[in-house]
Amino acid sequence: MSNATLIRKLLKRLFQVLATLATSSARRLFSLMSFLQRVAKAHVPISDDTHSKFSTVESCCPGLTGISSARCSQSALPLPLHSTPPSAASPVASTPPGAMPVSGAPQLANLPQTSSPPAAGNAVSPNGLPATLHFVPAAVDHGSRYDNRPLVDTSRSSGIPELMRTFPNRSCPWLNGEWELCIHPEGALYLYNKRKRTFTEAHIGECSFRLMDRCADALYDLARTKKLNFGADDIELVVQPVSGHQPGCQYYFVDHVTRTLFWLHAHDQAKNNVFDDIEGVYDPSHIRYALESQYWVHCERYPKHELNRIELLKELREVAVHASAEIITSDDSLSPFGADELSKILELVNHLQENAQETNFPHSICVVAKFMHYFSRAKFYNFCGLPCARLDADRSVYNEITSFHPLTSSLSLALDAMLFWAPQTHLSDLRRVWVDRCLNSPRWKDYNAKLMTEWTGITIYSTVMLAVDVSFLAVPNVNISTSQSLGIIATYLSIISITGSLVVSVLLVRQNQRYGCESADKAGDFLFSMTSTFFGDKALATVNSLPYAMLMWGMIYFSIALLYNVFKFTTTAMLASVVSGCVVVTMFILWFIWAARELHIFKRLAVSILSTRSRFLRRLGVP
């Protein structure tokens, strides 16, 4: 024991010595690194080499990568990331694609007056901003306003001073006199420059704001080189700083005459952020509806432009009345709103007409723009004005590509038969809602209400069947001790099936409560994620049919257990009565299935087998 105690003491002492040495070494290393960093900062030369790396915008302007209102000095502003040789004949021609410098072309009389920036070179402009900028064409971005919102600074608070009768907004103290603070009806703060007719978001830092202002001047100067004929007060610009290795911004121009957006560069990402991944978009008249949809989102986002409210209300009334008539007279209406929603829209239009002459309130512009956006987007989704336009809500405008594989087709056929062809019914209902990956909002709500009713009823039936199964095990003739009997096994399988039906029904009801009442956009994202699998929309239809199928299997297993006990423990007369009753009931069930033509079990089975056989023979080359 003494030796063990001595060894423990020695080890403990050794560990203490090692810890002391490690702590002292770490402190010395940290002091050395701090000294080297200070020396490096004091002796960094500014190189003119065209391949040198300079600090990016994020090192000065944290507002580009996050939300910050911190200020920065002139000396801390970023240097240019791209350098152009002095021998370049033209800044535009010598700049790589996407990094457009400011041109020195003469100014058009109908463009906003902006200061002439220097040519792109390896120098910094007089205000310390980079001479070479990177412009990214973009659509109306939802995340620029609603995502990454700044938080409240709880460290700053004050009381109310005496005689306080003016209440200026001091959230952006670095603004110059040309920019004004505007408040959206829903509470968001944005910036507007009347002379430049430019918008931007207000939750950016001072450095990001200065870069954005510089980008706005550069974009208007670039527009001069393209000889654009801008009408007075009909063109607006929206600029947002972007983070990255190249200082620049996202932007788009708005034309209030044509109700469209346009850009000074080719928009290569239009399919993702403008066309919503819709295939086959090439006709200019079709593209116009996509741009008009974006235009109304801009008007709702920045309701500063004075629009003709009387004409807009008349147009919205006509569109809503026509959509209401379509819903009343047809089951295949393409309206993005239901009958009740259209009635509410018409009531709102009547209220808005009372103040149509007023121009001091932006609320009516936001309301009209919201509704017009949905109607314009519906025209774009339905290929309005083209020979291939969708005229019925459940018709596809694309060629249906059916891929055949013997293994997957056989598995799908077997699964449909095991689930009593319930997936086929749900698949046909789903394809009336989710057509060409476009969601019909009124039908989506009716579809979810129908599913909720079905699953709620199945939950009640499953609860009753579960009680029946448990009670059946308590019958004296059913001997639970003989667990190998067919009756007991069938009863247990029935209980398992009924329990599975209950669990799946509860899960589906919960999921439907989360996503069923969501907006059309969120519901579309949910359906896209659920149907973007190998089996496509059939996977979702199969999941929705599981409660019904498992309930049916539970009933079948209970019937087997009941008939087994009846046939095993009964007399001949009783057996004849039970058999005749079973035959009559079975005939009635089959008669209903055939008369109602709901499932067409035998017809679908024959068609599926013949179709699979013909496809298999064609693949083998047999005529």
N, C-alpha and C positions, 0 to 999 in steps of 0.2 A: 504494500500500500504506500509506503514512503517513497519508493522509486517512482511509482505512477504519479504521485502528487508532485514530486520534483520535476518530472518530465512535463506535466501540465503547466507548471509555473514557468519553466524555461520556454515552452512554446508560446505562452501568453506574452512573456517579455519580448520574445522575438517578433511576434506580430505587432506589438506596440512600436518597436523600433522601426519596422518596415513601414508602418502607417505614417510615422513622423517623417521619414525620409521621402516617401511619396508625396506628402502634402507640401513639403518645402520645395521639392523639385517642380511640382505643378505651379507653385507661385512664381518661381523664378522663370519658368517657361512662359507663363502668361505675361510677366513684365517684359520679357524680351520681345514677344510678339507685338505688344502694344508699342514699344519703342520703334520697332521696324515699320509698323504701319504709319506712325507719325512721320518718320523719315521719308517713307515712300510718297506720302501725300505732299510733302514739302518740296519734293524734287521731281515730280512727274512733268515732263515736257509735253507741250502741245505739238504733235507732229503734223506735217503737211502731207505725209504719205497717203496716197489714195487708197491703200489697203489697210490703213490703221483703223482700229476699232475705237469708237467713242462711246460715251455713256448714252444710254437710251433715254427715251422720254420717261420711262417708269422711275428712273433714278431721281428725277427731279419732280415729276408730277405723279404722285401716288394716286391721283384721281383717275388715271387711265387704267389702273389695275384694280382699283377698289373705289371706295367712296371716301373722299377726304376734302376738306376745305382749307388745308394748310397752304401757307404762302411760300414762295420761293423767291430768292433774289435773282437779279439779272445774271450774275456770274455763274449761278448754278444751273442755268438752262442748258439743254442738251445741244451738242454739236451735231453737224449733219452726218447722217449715216451713209450717204452716197456722195461721192465727189465727182465733179465733171471736169475734164481737162480744160484749161483756158482757151485752147484752140478750137473748141466746139463752135460750129457756125451758128447753131440755133439751140436754145435750151430744150425745146420740145423734141427736136430730132435726136439730141444726144443723150436723152434721159431714158433709162430702161423702162419697159412697159410696166405700168402700174405706179411708177414714181414720177408724177407729172410736175415739173417746176412751173413757176409763174412766167407767163409770156409777157413780152413788152410790146405787144401789138397795140395799135391805136384803139381808143375807147369809143364804144358806141354811145350815142346820145341817150338811148332809152334804157341803158343799164345803170345800176346803182354805182355811184362814184366810190371807188376804193383806192387806197394808196398803192402805188406801183411797187411791188416787191422786187428784190434783187434777183438776178439770174442765179441759177443753181451752180454752186461752185464749192470749193473747199473753205469757204469763209462763212461767217455767221452774219445774219441780217442785223441791222442796227438795233433792233429790239431784243436781240439775243436768241431768236427762234431759228430753227433750221431752215435753210433755203430750199431744200428738196423735201417734198411732201408726198405722201402715199395716199391715194384716194381709192376708196372701196365703194362701188355702187351697192346700195342696200335698199331693202323695202322698209316699210314702217315696222320698226322693231318693238315688240311687246316688252322685251326684257329691259330696254333702255330706261323705262319708267317704273315698271312694277317689280323688277328684280334688283337685288343689291341696294335696297333703300338704306340711307343713313339712319343711325340710331340717335336717340335723344341723349344729349350731353348732360348728365345729371350733376356734373361738377359746377355747372354755371346756373345760377339762379339769382333773382333780384326781386325787390319789392316794387311797389308802385310809387313813383316820385310825386311830389305835390304839383298841382296844376297840369297834370298830364292830359293833354287834349289832342295831340297828334300821335299817330301810331305807325311810324315807318317800319318797313320790313328790312332788317339788318342782317339777314341770313347770307347775303352776298355783298359784303362791303367793298369788294374789289371791282365792282362793275363800273364801267365808264358811263358817260352821259347818254350815249346812243342806245344802250340796252335798257330795257324796262322789264320789271318783274310782272308776270301774269299768273293769275290763279285760275286753275281749271275748276269747273263746277264741282267735281268730286274731291277737290282739295289739293291736287298736285301743283307744284310750282314749276313754271318754265320761263324761259327768257325769249324776248323778241326784240329785234332791231328793225325799226320801221324803215330806216333809210336803205338798209341792205335787204329788207324783207326776208329775214333769216330767223329761224327758230332753233332752239336747243334746250336740253334739259338743264335744270338749275342745280341738281345735286352733283356738281363737279367742282374740283379745286380751282384755284386761281391759275395755276400753270396750264391745266387742261382747258380752261376758258380762253386763255391767251392763244393757245395752239388752235383751238376751234375758230376763234376770230380770224386768225391768220389763214386757216383753211378756207373760210368763207370768201375772203378777198382773193385767194388763189383760184378758187373755182369760178368766180365771176370773171377774173382775168382770162382764165382758160376758155370761158364761154365766148369772149371777144374774138379769140383766134378762130373759132368755129363759125363766126358771122351769124349768130342766132338772132332772130328778130323777136325780141321779147316785148310783149305789150306792157303798158304801164299798169302796175298793181295787179297783174294777172299771174305773175310768176313768183313763187316762194321757194325758199331753200331751207332744208333741214340738215343740220350738221351735228354729228356726234363724234367725239374723240374715241380712238380705238387704241388698245394696248398692243404692243408687239415690238419687233426689232426696228421697224421703220415708223417714224413719226408721221401721223396722218389722221384720217377721219373716215367715217362712213357718212354717206350723203345721199340725198335724192332731191330733185326739183319737182315742184307741183305746178301744174297748169290748170288754172281754174276755168279756163274757157273750154277746154276739151275734157275736163274732169279726169285727168290721167296724171301719172308720174313719168318722169323721164330722167335720163342720166347723160353725162358727157363722155362716159366710157361704156364699152360693151358690157352688159350684165351677164356674165357667164353662169352665175348661180341662180338665175331666175327660176329654174325649175323647182328648186328647193324652197326658196323664200317668197316667191311671187305666184308660181303656178301650183303650189301645194302638191308637187310630185304627180300631177296629172299628165298622163301620156298623150301623145298626139297633138300637142299644142304648137301650131305653126302659122295658122292664118292670122293676119293682123287684126281682122275684125273680132276674132276670138280673144286675142291677147288684150284687146281694148277692155273687155269686161273684167279681166284680172286686174288691170291697172286702175280701172274705175273702182273696183272693190277696195284697193289700197288707198285710193284717193279719199274715199269716205272714211276710212280709218284715220287718215291724216286730219280730216276736218273734225272728227270727233276728238282727236288727241290735242289739236291746236285750234280751238274755235275762235280765232282772232280775225279771220278774213270776213269781210262783209258780203254775205251771199244774198241772193234774191229770195227771201224767205217766203214770200207769197207764192212764187212759182214753184219752189221746192215743196211746199205743203200741198199744192194742187197735184203735183206729180206723185207724191207719196200717197195721196188719197186715191188717185186713179189706180195705182199699182195694188194697193190694199183691197180696193173694191173688186178688181178683177180676180185677185187671188181668193177672195171670199167666195165669189161665184164659182170658181173652179172647184173649190172644196165642197160646196153644196151639191153641185151637179155631177161630180166625178169622184171615183175612189182612187184615181191615179194622178192626183194633183201634184205638181212640182213645187208648190209653195213651201218656203222654209218655215212657215208658221201654221199653226192649227187654227180652227175656226174661232175658238175663244180668244186666242191671242190676236187674231186679226180684228176682232170686234173691239178689243182694248186699244189697238193701234188707231182705229178710226175715231174712238172717243178722244184719244190724246191729240189727234190732228184737229178735231173740233175745238179743243181747249187752246191749242197753240195758235189757231187763227185769230183768236181774240187779241193777241199781242204781236201779230205778224208785222206791224209797222215799227215796232220797237227794235232798235239796233244796239242797245246798251247791255243786253243780257245774252250771254253765250249759251244759255241752257237749251234754247230751242234748236240751235245748230247742232248741239251734241245729240239731242233726241232724234232729229231727222237723219243725221249721219249714221247713227247706230242702225236704224232700220234699213236705210238705203244700202248699207254695206252688205247686209244679209241677202237682199234681193239681187244685188249685182253679183255676189258670189254664186248664188243659185244659177244665174244665167251662164256664168263661166263654167260651172260644173256640168251643166246640161248641154254645152256646145250650142248655145242659142245663136240663131242666124245662119247655121251651117246645114248642108244637106243631111248630115248625120246627126242632127240635133235629137236629143232625147225628148220624146213627147209624153211618155208614160213613166211614172216614178219607178216602176219595177222592171224597166227594160234596160239592158246593157247596150252601150254604144260600141263595144269592142267585140271582136271575134272570140268566142269562147274556145280556149285551147284545152282540150281534154287529153290528158296523158294517160296511157294505159300501161299497166304493169300487172302481169298475172298474179304475183304474190299479193300486192297491195289490194288489187281488185277483189281477190278471193277473200282476204281478211275483212275488207269493208263489207262484202256481201254477207259473210258469216256474222259479223258484228251487228249488222242491221237485223238479221233474222233473230239473233239472241235478244235484241232489244225491241222486238215486235214492231219493227219499222218505224219506231217513234222518231229516230234521228231524221228520217226523210221529211216528216211533217214539220219539225222544227227548222230544218234546213230551208224548206220552201218559205216559211215565215221570215226567216232571217234574211234571205235573199230579196225579199220585198223591202227590207229596211236598209240593208248594207249592199248597195248596188255600185259596182265599179269603185269600191273603197270610198264611196261617198255616202254620208248618212242623211237619211230623210228624217228630220227632227219630229214632225207630227207622228209619223209611223213608229219611230223609236219609242215614243211615250206610250202609244197604244200597245206596242209589242211588250214593253215591260209591265204594263198593267195586266196584260193577259198572262204573262209568266207568273206574276205574283199571285194571281187568282188560282192558277193551276197548282203551284207549289203549296199554297196554303191549304187547298182542298186535299192534296196528297198527304200532307202532314196529318190532317184529321183522320183520313182513312188508315194511314199507317199506325197511328196511335190505337185505333180500334182493333186493327188486326193483331197488334202486339199483345193487347189484352186478351184477345181470343186464343192466341197461341199459348200463352202462359196458362190460361184457364183449361185449355185442352190437356195439358200435361197433368192437371189435377184430377182428371176423370178417373174413376176407379178401374175401368177396363184398360186404361193405358198404364202399363207397368214400366215405370221409369228404370227399375233395376235391370231390366233386359235392354240395355242401351244399344245392343246390336240389331234390334228390330227395325224394320223399314219405317214404321210409323214414327218412332222416336227420332230417327235420323232426319226424316222429312220435316218433322216439327222443328228440330233445331235449325235446319237450313232455312225454314220459313222465318224463324225469329231473326236469324242473321240478315236475311234479305230485307226484312221490314226495318230493322235497326239501321242498316245502310241507307235505306230510302229516307228515313228520318234525318240522319246526319247530313246527307247530301242536300236535302231540302232546306234545312236550316242554314247551311253554308251558302247555298245559292240565293236564298232570301236575303241574307246579310249582304252578299255581294251586290245584289240588285238594289238594295237600299242605298248603297254607297255610290253606285255608278248610274243607276237607272234614272235618277232625277237630275243628273248633272247637265251642264250645257251641251250643245251639240258638238263643240270643239273637244271637250273632255271625253264625251261619250265616243266620239270618233277615234280618239287616241286609244281608248280602252278596247274598242273593237279591232283596231289595227294590231294591237299587241296580242290579242287573243286569236286572231285569224292568220297571223304571220308565222304559221308553223308548217310542217311538212304536209299535214292533212288539211290545212286551210280552214275555211269556215265550217267544214264538216266536223272538225274537232269540237268547236263550240256548240254545234247542234247536238252532238252526242252527249256532251256534258249536261246540257239542259234537259235531255230526255232520260237521264239516269234515275231520278226519283220515280217516274212512272214505270220504267222497266223493272226496277227492283221491287216495287210494290206488286207488279203482276207476277213476278217469280215467287214472291212470298205467298200470294194467294194460291198459285199452282202447287207449291210444296205443301201447303196446309190441306188442299184438296186431296193430294196423294196420301197424306197421313190419315185423313178422315176415312177415305175409301178403303185403305188397307185395314183399319180397325173394323170397319163395317163388314168387309168381306171375310175377315178372319173369325169374328165372334158373332155370327148371326145365323139364323135358320134359312132354309131354302126359300120360303115364302117371302121373308124379309129381304133376302138377296135379290129376288126377282123384282120386288118393288123398287129397291134402290137402283138397280141397273136400268130399269125402264125410266125412272125419274132422271137419271144421269143422261140418258140418251136424249130425252126430250129437252132438257136444259141445254145440252151441247148443240142440238139442232137449232134452237132459238138463237144461241150466241152466233153460230155460223151464218144464220139467216140475216141477223142484224149486220154482221160484218159485210156480207155480200150486198145487202140492200143499201146500206149507208155509203158504201164505196169509199170508206175512209182510209182503209189500209190497202185493199187489193192485194192481199198477201199472196195468193196463188198466182195472180196475173203478174205481179212484180217479180215474183220468184222465177216464173217462166221466162219473162223478158230478160231478166238479169242473166240467167243461165245461157239463153240463146245468144245474147250479146257477147258474153264472155267467150263462148265457144267460137263465134265468128271472128272476133278479134284475134284469138289465139291461132286460128287456122290461117288468117291473113299474115300474121307474123312468121308462120312457118312456110309461107309461099304456096299453100294449098288452095286451089280455086274453090 
